[in-house]
C-alpha cells in the first residue's frame, strides 16, 4: 500500500511559484518529489 505524504505549506508555496513560472504539473511533481496527481489535487483544492 502506498504511503501518503501531506503537502506542507512550504511545498504549496513552491507549487504555486512553479505554476506561475509556467511549469507543467508533471515537472512540478518531479521537482518536488510528488506525483502529478498530487500536484493536480493540490491546485484543484486551493483554487479561489
QUIKAGI-V818406 format. One record per helix or strand. SS is the DSSP state (helix for helix, strand for strand). FROM is the first residue (numbers start at 1). LEN is the number of residues. If there is no record, write none. Layout:
ss->SS from->FROM len->LEN
ss->SS from->FROM len->LEN
This chain:
ss->helix from->9 len->12
ss->helix from->25 len->8
ss->helix from->36 len->10
